[in-house]
Amino acid sequence: MQKYMKEKGVYNEVEQSFLNWVCQFCFWHLDTLHLKENKEKLKNRLEKDVFKDFEIYKLKKNFFYDKKLYNRIHSKNFESNLSFYQKIFSVKKSFDKKYKIIHLFGLEIRIKRKRKYHI
């Protein structure tokens, strides 16, 4: 996408928004992964490929709309204490065939699953 925008001559106009979006998306993706090994793989790719390719490490703190992004990019392992999404919302994988279990703001909500009928 970056290459296409550069070819069309519009990249300079959208660079700040685009790179902020890249960082936001990368951390959203990292925060929504549940398996530790997948998180580690993504952290390594972000550090060694994505952030280097986009030259994210060269950006000043005032380039970011959310200053926490800058801090997180320059932290040891990109961790936030707990992501916003993890604090307020989680869907637990459940083997319960009757209910889907959702945790929202610390409350457990059980939603009855619909029965599937086969003809």
C-alpha positions as CSV (number, residue, x, y, z in Angstrom):
1,M,0.0,0.0,0.0
2,Q,2.8,2.4,0.9
3,K,4.5,1.7,-2.5
4,Y,1.3,2.3,-4.3
5,M,0.8,5.7,-2.6
6,K,4.4,6.7,-3.4
7,E,3.9,5.8,-7.0
8,K,0.7,7.9,-7.2
9,G,2.5,10.8,-5.5
10,V,0.1,11.1,-2.5
11,Y,2.2,9.4,0.2
12,N,3.7,12.7,1.6
13,E,0.1,13.9,2.2
14,V,-1.0,10.8,4.1
15,E,2.3,9.6,5.7
16,Q,1.5,10.5,9.3
17,S,-2.0,9.0,9.2
18,F,-0.8,5.9,7.4
19,L,2.1,5.2,9.8
20,N,-0.1,5.8,12.8
21,W,-2.6,3.4,11.4
22,V,0.1,0.8,10.8
23,C,1.2,1.0,14.4
24,Q,-2.3,1.0,15.8
25,F,-3.2,-2.1,13.7
26,C,0.0,-4.0,14.6
27,F,-0.6,-3.5,18.3
28,W,-4.3,-4.2,18.1
29,H,-3.4,-7.5,16.3
30,L,-0.8,-8.3,19.0
31,D,-3.2,-7.6,21.8
32,T,-5.9,-9.8,20.4
33,L,-3.7,-12.9,20.0
34,H,-4.2,-15.4,22.8
35,L,-1.5,-18.0,22.3
36,K,1.9,-16.9,23.7
37,E,3.9,-18.5,20.9
38,N,1.9,-16.5,18.3
39,K,2.4,-13.3,20.2
40,E,6.2,-13.9,20.3
41,K,6.3,-14.6,16.6
42,L,4.4,-11.4,15.8
43,K,6.6,-9.4,18.2
44,N,9.7,-10.7,16.4
45,R,8.2,-9.8,13.0
46,L,7.3,-6.3,14.1
47,E,10.7,-5.6,15.6
48,K,12.8,-7.2,12.8
49,D,10.7,-6.5,9.7
50,V,7.6,-4.3,9.9
51,F,8.9,-1.4,12.1
52,K,12.3,-1.4,10.3
53,D,10.7,-1.5,6.8
54,F,8.4,1.4,7.6
55,E,11.3,3.2,9.5
56,I,9.0,3.5,12.6
57,Y,12.0,3.6,14.9
58,K,13.1,6.9,13.4
59,L,9.9,8.7,14.1
60,K,9.7,11.4,16.9
61,K,7.2,11.2,19.7
62,N,5.2,14.1,18.4
63,F,4.6,12.3,15.1
64,F,2.2,9.9,16.8
65,Y,-1.4,10.9,17.5
66,D,-1.4,8.6,20.6
67,K,1.9,9.2,22.5
68,K,1.5,5.8,24.1
69,L,2.3,4.2,20.8
70,Y,5.8,5.8,20.8
71,N,6.4,4.5,24.3
72,R,5.3,1.1,23.4
73,I,7.3,0.9,20.2
74,H,10.4,1.8,22.2
75,S,9.7,-0.5,25.2
76,K,11.6,-3.8,25.5
77,N,8.9,-6.1,24.2
78,F,6.0,-3.9,23.0
79,E,3.8,-4.9,25.9
80,S,1.1,-2.8,27.4
81,N,0.1,-3.9,30.9
82,L,-3.2,-5.1,29.6
83,S,-4.8,-4.0,26.4
84,F,-7.9,-1.9,26.6
85,Y,-9.8,-4.7,24.9
86,Q,-8.6,-7.3,27.4
87,K,-9.6,-5.2,30.3
88,I,-13.2,-4.7,29.3
89,F,-14.1,-7.6,27.0
90,S,-13.2,-11.3,26.6
91,V,-15.0,-14.3,25.1
92,K,-14.0,-17.4,26.9
93,K,-13.7,-20.5,24.8
94,S,-16.2,-22.9,26.2
95,F,-17.0,-26.5,25.8
96,D,-20.5,-25.7,27.1
97,K,-22.9,-26.6,24.3
98,K,-25.7,-24.6,25.9
99,Y,-24.1,-21.3,26.5
100,K,-21.5,-18.9,25.0
101,I,-19.7,-17.2,27.9
102,I,-18.7,-13.6,27.5
103,H,-16.9,-11.4,30.1
104,L,-17.7,-7.7,29.9
105,F,-16.3,-5.2,32.4
106,G,-15.7,-8.1,34.8
107,L,-19.2,-9.5,34.6
108,E,-19.9,-13.0,33.2
109,I,-22.7,-13.1,30.7
110,R,-24.0,-16.5,29.4
111,I,-25.8,-16.4,26.1
112,K,-27.9,-19.4,25.3
113,R,-26.8,-21.0,22.0
114,K,-29.3,-21.6,19.3
115,R,-30.1,-25.1,18.4
116,K,-29.3,-26.2,14.9
117,Y,-31.8,-28.5,13.3
118,H,-30.8,-30.8,10.5
119,I,-33.3,-32.1,7.9
